[in-house]
Amino acid sequence: MKNKVNIGANIKRIRKSENLTQEQLAELSNLSTNFISRIERSESQNIGVNHLIAIVDALHVDIKELFQQKNQ
């Protein structure tokens, strides 16, 4: 069985590597802190493309990074 990629965990990992808080990422992406927190905590996500684009733009990463399997 294929391992499921956890987009929220990838967002959290990248955010922390950029030394950003959830509040800072929310501000940079024009999303709410609650939304960022929910994404990072959830293993099953239904995130719209526009929200993903806002997050990757704020993190200055390629969207492909969110879909890479990483050892947590």
MMTF fields as JSON, N, C-alpha, C and O atoms, coordinates in Angstrom:
{
  "mmtfVersion": "1.0.0",
  "mmtfProducer": "UNKNOWN",
  "numBonds": 287,
  "numAtoms": 288,
  "numGroups": 72,
  "numChains": 1,
  "numModels": 1,
  "chainsPerModel": [1],
  "groupsPerChain": [72],
  "chainIdList": ["A"],
  "bondAtomList": [4, 2, 8, 6, 12, 10, 16, 14, 20, 18, 24, 22, 28, 26, 32, 30, 36, 34, 40, 38, 44, 42, 48, 46, 52, 50, 56, 54, 60, 58, 64, 62, 68, 66, 72, 70, 76, 74, 80, 78, 84, 82, 88, 86, 92, 90, 96, 94, 100, 98, 104, 102, 108, 106, 112, 110, 116, 114, 120, 118, 124, 122, 128, 126, 132, 130, 136, 134, 140, 138, 144, 142, 148, 146, 152, 150, 156, 154, 160, 158, 164, 162, 168, 166, 172, 170, 176, 174, 180, 178, 184, 182, 188, 186, 192, 190, 196, 194, 200, 198, 204, 202, 208, 206, 212, 210, 216, 214, 220, 218, 224, 222, 228, 226, 232, 230, 236, 234, 240, 238, 244, 242, 248, 246, 252, 250, 256, 254, 260, 258, 264, 262, 268, 266, 272, 270, 276, 274, 280, 278, 284, 282],
  "bondOrderList": [1, 1, 1, 1, 1, 1, 1, 1, 1, 1, 1, 1, 1, 1, 1, 1, 1, 1, 1, 1, 1, 1, 1, 1, 1, 1, 1, 1, 1, 1, 1, 1, 1, 1, 1, 1, 1, 1, 1, 1, 1, 1, 1, 1, 1, 1, 1, 1, 1, 1, 1, 1, 1, 1, 1, 1, 1, 1, 1, 1, 1, 1, 1, 1, 1, 1, 1, 1, 1, 1, 1],
  "groupList": [{"groupName": "MET", "atomNameList": ["N", "CA", "C", "O"], "elementList": ["N", "C", "C", "O"], "formalChargeList": [0, 0, 0, 0], "bondAtomList": [1, 0, 2, 1, 3, 2], "bondOrderList": [1, 1, 2], "singleLetterCode": "M", "chemCompType": "L-PEPTIDE LINKING"}, {"groupName": "LYS", "atomNameList": ["N", "CA", "C", "O"], "elementList": ["N", "C", "C", "O"], "formalChargeList": [0, 0, 0, 0], "bondAtomList": [1, 0, 2, 1, 3, 2], "bondOrderList": [1, 1, 2], "singleLetterCode": "K", "chemCompType": "L-PEPTIDE LINKING"}, {"groupName": "ASN", "atomNameList": ["N", "CA", "C", "O"], "elementList": ["N", "C", "C", "O"], "formalChargeList": [0, 0, 0, 0], "bondAtomList": [1, 0, 2, 1, 3, 2], "bondOrderList": [1, 1, 2], "singleLetterCode": "N", "chemCompType": "L-PEPTIDE LINKING"}, {"groupName": "VAL", "atomNameList": ["N", "CA", "C", "O"], "elementList": ["N", "C", "C", "O"], "formalChargeList": [0, 0, 0, 0], "bondAtomList": [1, 0, 2, 1, 3, 2], "bondOrderList": [1, 1, 2], "singleLetterCode": "V", "chemCompType": "L-PEPTIDE LINKING"}, {"groupName": "ILE", "atomNameList": ["N", "CA", "C", "O"], "elementList": ["N", "C", "C", "O"], "formalChargeList": [0, 0, 0, 0], "bondAtomList": [1, 0, 2, 1, 3, 2], "bondOrderList": [1, 1, 2], "singleLetterCode": "I", "chemCompType": "L-PEPTIDE LINKING"}, {"groupName": "GLY", "atomNameList": ["N", "CA", "C", "O"], "elementList": ["N", "C", "C", "O"], "formalChargeList": [0, 0, 0, 0], "bondAtomList": [1, 0, 2, 1, 3, 2], "bondOrderList": [1, 1, 2], "singleLetterCode": "G", "chemCompType": "PEPTIDE LINKING"}, {"groupName": "ALA", "atomNameList": ["N", "CA", "C", "O"], "elementList": ["N", "C", "C", "O"], "formalChargeList": [0, 0, 0, 0], "bondAtomList": [1, 0, 2, 1, 3, 2], "bondOrderList": [1, 1, 2], "singleLetterCode": "A", "chemCompType": "L-PEPTIDE LINKING"}, {"groupName": "ARG", "atomNameList": ["N", "CA", "C", "O"], "elementList": ["N", "C", "C", "O"], "formalChargeList": [0, 0, 0, 0], "bondAtomList": [1, 0, 2, 1, 3, 2], "bondOrderList": [1, 1, 2], "singleLetterCode": "R", "chemCompType": "L-PEPTIDE LINKING"}, {"groupName": "SER", "atomNameList": ["N", "CA", "C", "O"], "elementList": ["N", "C", "C", "O"], "formalChargeList": [0, 0, 0, 0], "bondAtomList": [1, 0, 2, 1, 3, 2], "bondOrderList": [1, 1, 2], "singleLetterCode": "S", "chemCompType": "L-PEPTIDE LINKING"}, {"groupName": "GLU", "atomNameList": ["N", "CA", "C", "O"], "elementList": ["N", "C", "C", "O"], "formalChargeList": [0, 0, 0, 0], "bondAtomList": [1, 0, 2, 1, 3, 2], "bondOrderList": [1, 1, 2], "singleLetterCode": "E", "chemCompType": "L-PEPTIDE LINKING"}, {"groupName": "LEU", "atomNameList": ["N", "CA", "C", "O"], "elementList": ["N", "C", "C", "O"], "formalChargeList": [0, 0, 0, 0], "bondAtomList": [1, 0, 2, 1, 3, 2], "bondOrderList": [1, 1, 2], "singleLetterCode": "L", "chemCompType": "L-PEPTIDE LINKING"}, {"groupName": "THR", "atomNameList": ["N", "CA", "C", "O"], "elementList": ["N", "C", "C", "O"], "formalChargeList": [0, 0, 0, 0], "bondAtomList": [1, 0, 2, 1, 3, 2], "bondOrderList": [1, 1, 2], "singleLetterCode": "T", "chemCompType": "L-PEPTIDE LINKING"}, {"groupName": "GLN", "atomNameList": ["N", "CA", "C", "O"], "elementList": ["N", "C", "C", "O"], "formalChargeList": [0, 0, 0, 0], "bondAtomList": [1, 0, 2, 1, 3, 2], "bondOrderList": [1, 1, 2], "singleLetterCode": "Q", "chemCompType": "L-PEPTIDE LINKING"}, {"groupName": "PHE", "atomNameList": ["N", "CA", "C", "O"], "elementList": ["N", "C", "C", "O"], "formalChargeList": [0, 0, 0, 0], "bondAtomList": [1, 0, 2, 1, 3, 2], "bondOrderList": [1, 1, 2], "singleLetterCode": "F", "chemCompType": "L-PEPTIDE LINKING"}, {"groupName": "HIS", "atomNameList": ["N", "CA", "C", "O"], "elementList": ["N", "C", "C", "O"], "formalChargeList": [0, 0, 0, 0], "bondAtomList": [1, 0, 2, 1, 3, 2], "bondOrderList": [1, 1, 2], "singleLetterCode": "H", "chemCompType": "L-PEPTIDE LINKING"}, {"groupName": "ASP", "atomNameList": ["N", "CA", "C", "O"], "elementList": ["N", "C", "C", "O"], "formalChargeList": [0, 0, 0, 0], "bondAtomList": [1, 0, 2, 1, 3, 2], "bondOrderList": [1, 1, 2], "singleLetterCode": "D", "chemCompType": "L-PEPTIDE LINKING"}],
  "groupTypeList": [0, 1, 2, 1, 3, 2, 4, 5, 6, 2, 4, 1, 7, 4, 7, 1, 8, 9, 2, 10, 11, 12, 9, 12, 10, 6, 9, 10, 8, 2, 10, 8, 11, 2, 13, 4, 8, 7, 4, 9, 7, 8, 9, 8, 12, 2, 4, 5, 3, 2, 14, 10, 4, 6, 4, 3, 15, 6, 10, 14, 3, 15, 4, 1, 9, 10, 13, 12, 12, 1, 2, 12],
  "groupIdList": [1, 2, 3, 4, 5, 6, 7, 8, 9, 10, 11, 12, 13, 14, 15, 16, 17, 18, 19, 20, 21, 22, 23, 24, 25, 26, 27, 28, 29, 30, 31, 32, 33, 34, 35, 36, 37, 38, 39, 40, 41, 42, 43, 44, 45, 46, 47, 48, 49, 50, 51, 52, 53, 54, 55, 56, 57, 58, 59, 60, 61, 62, 63, 64, 65, 66, 67, 68, 69, 70, 71, 72],
  "secStructList": [7, 7, 7, 7, 7, 7, 2, 2, 2, 2, 2, 2, 2, 2, 2, 2, 2, 6, 6, 7, 7, 2, 2, 2, 2, 2, 2, 2, 2, 6, 7, 7, 2, 2, 2, 2, 2, 2, 2, 2, 2, 7, 1, 1, 7, 7, 7, 7, 2, 2, 2, 2, 2, 2, 2, 2, 2, 2, 2, 6, 7, 7, 4, 4, 4, 4, 4, 1, 7, 7, 7, 7],
  "xCoordList": [0.838, 0.0, 0.881, 1.876, 0.512, 1.271, 1.061, -0.058, 2.159, 2.048, 1.419, 1.736, 0.53, -0.151, 0.737, 1.299, 0.852, 1.64, 0.819, -0.353, 1.435, 0.768, 1.181, 2.239, 0.332, 0.623, 0.782, 1.663, -0.066, 0.006, 1.335, 1.9, 1.838, 3.134, 4.239, 5.19, 4.124, 5.124, 5.075, 6.117, 3.879, 3.754, 4.402, 5.152, 4.112, 4.679, 6.2, 6.881, 6.737, 8.185, 8.844, 9.85, 8.281, 8.849, 8.709, 9.642, 7.554, 7.318, 8.353, 8.932, 8.572, 9.549, 10.971, 11.773, 11.28, 12.63, 12.867, 14.011, 11.781, 11.861, 11.719, 11.652, 11.676, 11.528, 10.294, 10.348, 9.184, 7.927, 6.961, 6.929, 6.183, 5.096, 3.875, 3.835, 2.892, 1.638, 1.01, 0.442, 1.111, 0.539, 1.224, 0.563, 2.546, 3.281, 2.928, 2.736, 2.845, 2.47, 1.053, 0.782, 0.168, -1.207, -1.234, -1.939, -0.476, -0.432, 0.162, -0.367, 1.255, 1.912, 1.046, 1.137, 0.212, -0.605, -2.041, -2.846, -2.35, -3.719, -4.749, -5.882, -4.333, -5.234, -5.309, -4.493, -6.252, -6.369, -5.394, -5.007, -5.014, -4.158, -4.862, -4.228, -6.156, -6.944, -6.866, -6.753, -6.925, -6.844, -5.476, -5.394, -4.41, -3.045, -2.901, -2.366, -3.371, -3.295, -4.041, -3.538, -5.243, -6.059, -5.37, -5.368, -4.788, -4.087, -2.916, -2.725, -2.14, -0.948, -1.291, -0.5, -2.438, -2.824, -3.528, -3.526, -4.13, -4.975, -4.173, -3.286, -4.502, -3.865, -4.638, -4.07, -5.916, -6.697, -7.131, -7.939, -6.577, -6.836, -7.605, -7.44, -8.436, -9.143, -8.883, -9.706, -7.732, -7.283, -7.414, -6.959, -8.03, -8.189, -6.861, -5.93, -6.794, -5.57, -5.177, -3.993, -6.152, -5.839, -5.171, -4.26, -5.626, -5.01, -3.591, -2.683, -3.405, -2.06, -1.102, 0.045, -1.578, -0.738, -0.374, 0.77, -1.32, -1.042, 0.021, 0.888, -0.05, 0.919, 2.302, 3.292, 2.383, 3.714, 4.326, 5.545, 3.51, 4.032, 4.606, 5.669, 3.898, 4.362, 5.636, 6.491, 5.757, 6.934, 8.079, 9.19, 7.808, 8.808, 9.347, 10.556, 8.423, 8.795, 7.949, 6.915, 8.403, 7.649, 6.537, 6.747, 5.376, 4.236, 4.549, 3.961, 5.465, 5.844, 6.383, 6.245, 6.999, 7.55, 6.479, 6.759, 5.258, 4.186, 3.741, 3.131, 4.042, 3.591, 4.68, 4.465, 5.847, 6.95, 6.82, 6.483, 7.094, 7.073, 8.359, 9.458, 8.213, 9.372, 9.248, 8.141, 10.377, 10.361, 10.103, 10.862, 9.035, 8.647, 9.361, 9.153],
  "yCoordList": [-1.187, 0.0, 1.248, 1.322, 2.188, 3.421, 4.315, 4.456, 4.924, 5.864, 7.158, 7.661, 7.689, 8.938, 10.119, 10.138, 11.076, 12.269, 13.177, 13.441, 13.65, 14.549, 15.981, 16.452, 16.658, 18.023, 18.958, 19.818, 18.788, 19.636, 19.515, 20.514, 18.284, 18.077, 18.716, 19.261, 18.657, 19.296, 20.815, 21.469, 21.374, 22.82, 23.211, 24.185, 22.453, 22.748, 22.659, 23.532, 21.606, 21.421, 22.585, 23.125, 22.97, 24.074, 25.389, 26.192, 25.607, 26.836, 26.978, 28.046, 25.877, 25.916, 26.12, 26.811, 25.525, 25.703, 27.151, 27.6, 27.881, 29.301, 30.197, 31.421, 29.562, 30.282, 31.19, 32.325, 30.657, 31.396, 30.768, 29.549, 31.605, 31.108, 30.884, 31.329, 30.196, 30.026, 31.384, 31.599, 32.29, 33.629, 34.366, 35.022, 34.253, 34.928, 34.334, 35.067, 33.002, 32.368, 32.774, 33.031, 32.83, 33.244, 34.653, 34.919, 35.541, 36.924, 37.0, 37.696, 36.285, 36.312, 35.708, 36.112, 34.745, 34.054, 34.586, 34.112, 35.569, 36.111, 35.051, 35.078, 34.114, 33.083, 33.25, 33.966, 32.618, 32.754, 31.818, 30.773, 32.223, 31.381, 30.064, 29.009, 30.119, 28.914, 27.951, 26.74, 28.482, 27.645, 26.972, 25.772, 27.729, 27.169, 26.086, 25.012, 26.365, 25.394, 24.113, 23.012, 24.261, 23.098, 22.246, 21.017, 22.9, 22.178, 21.389, 20.219, 22.026, 21.384, 20.211, 19.275, 20.243, 19.172, 18.01, 16.901, 18.242, 17.24, 16.303, 16.735, 15.021, 14.06, 13.912, 13.528, 14.213, 14.156, 15.573, 16.181, 16.079, 17.463, 17.567, 16.773, 18.566, 18.937, 20.429, 21.263, 20.749, 22.133, 22.579, 21.891, 23.718, 24.251, 24.692, 25.065, 24.642, 25.021, 26.459, 26.755, 27.353, 28.755, 28.912, 29.724, 28.128, 28.186, 27.619, 28.165, 26.53, 25.953, 26.939, 27.086, 27.603, 28.578, 29.728, 30.183, 30.198, 31.277, 30.847, 31.639, 29.593, 29.092, 28.936, 29.372, 28.325, 28.139, 29.474, 29.636, 30.426, 31.758, 32.408, 33.027, 32.264, 32.845, 32.16, 32.798, 30.852, 30.091, 30.134, 29.69, 30.662, 30.733, 29.358, 29.159, 28.408, 27.057, 26.655, 27.261, 25.629, 25.059, 24.187, 23.493, 24.226, 23.464, 21.965, 21.255, 21.492, 20.068, 19.655, 18.499, 20.599, 20.274, 19.829, 19.047, 20.316, 19.936, 18.502, 17.905, 17.943, 16.602, 15.548, 14.397, 15.93, 14.977, 14.218, 14.782, 12.938, 12.092, 12.343, 12.169, 12.75, 12.988, 12.121, 11.813, 11.726, 11.011, 12.019, 12.972, 11.802, 12.753, 12.47, 13.175],
  "zCoordList": [0.0, 0.0, 0.0, 0.721, -0.791, -0.916, 0.3, 0.793, 0.785, 1.897, 1.426, 0.349, 2.237, 1.928, 2.332, 3.427, 1.459, 1.758, 2.669, 2.4, 3.74, 4.664, 4.326, 4.744, 3.568, 3.124, 4.319, 4.33, 5.312, 6.505, 7.222, 7.668, 7.336, 7.977, 7.158, 7.718, 5.837, 4.978, 5.118, 5.156, 5.194, 5.392, 6.717, 6.784, 7.762, 9.082, 9.06, 9.599, 8.438, 8.363, 7.632, 8.094, 6.498, 5.712, 6.471, 6.503, 7.078, 7.848, 8.964, 9.164, 9.686, 10.785, 10.259, 10.888, 9.118, 8.557, 8.138, 8.058, 7.869, 7.521, 8.758, 8.649, 9.934, 11.21, 11.24, 11.713, 10.722, 10.726, 11.724, 11.889, 12.378, 13.214, 12.33, 11.183, 12.872, 12.131, 11.849, 10.778, 12.795, 12.628, 11.475, 10.67, 11.403, 10.332, 8.967, 7.997, 8.899, 7.639, 7.242, 6.069, 8.205, 7.924, 7.345, 6.371, 7.941, 7.462, 6.053, 5.186, 5.834, 4.524, 3.417, 2.258, 3.78, 2.786, 2.715, 1.913, 3.555, 3.632, 3.985, 3.506, 4.835, 5.347, 6.86, 7.441, 7.49, 8.942, 9.657, 9.135, 10.858, 11.692, 11.982, 11.995, 12.212, 12.469, 11.283, 11.474, 10.067, 8.865, 8.776, 8.513, 8.992, 8.953, 10.013, 9.74, 11.208, 12.303, 11.961, 12.187, 11.416, 11.051, 9.983, 10.067, 8.983, 7.92, 8.5, 8.168, 9.36, 9.917, 10.83, 10.946, 11.473, 12.401, 11.74, 12.274, 10.589, 9.957, 9.054, 8.318, 9.125, 8.222, 6.921, 5.898, 6.956, 5.722, 5.381, 6.082, 4.296, 3.939, 2.637, 1.711, 2.613, 1.405, 1.235, 1.611, 0.664, 0.561, -0.886, -1.8, -1.085, -2.424, -3.023, -2.308, -4.334, -5.051, -4.742, -4.577, -4.661, -4.366, -3.013, -2.857, -2.023, -0.708, -0.745, -0.118, -1.475, -1.598, -2.266, -1.844, -3.299, -4.001, -3.066, -3.065, -2.279, -1.326, -0.319, 0.051, 0.123, 1.11, 0.495, 1.083, -0.674, -1.285, -1.687, -1.616, -2.105, -2.408, -1.15, -1.194, -0.033, 1.228, 1.726, 2.339, 1.456, 1.899, 0.881, 1.173, -0.293, -1.372, -1.747, -1.867, -1.929, -2.348, -3.547, -3.828, -4.242, -5.343, -4.753, -3.758, -5.362, -4.852, -4.761, -3.945, -5.588, -5.558, -4.192, -3.794, -3.47, -2.148, -1.168, -0.259, -1.341, -0.434, -0.639, 0.249, -1.801, -2.144, -2.052, -2.433, -1.548, -1.413, -0.102, 0.939, -0.183, 1.016, 1.792, 1.265, 3.033, 3.901, 5.127, 5.567, 5.682, 6.947, 8.056, 8.231, 8.798, 9.839, 11.131, 12.118]
}
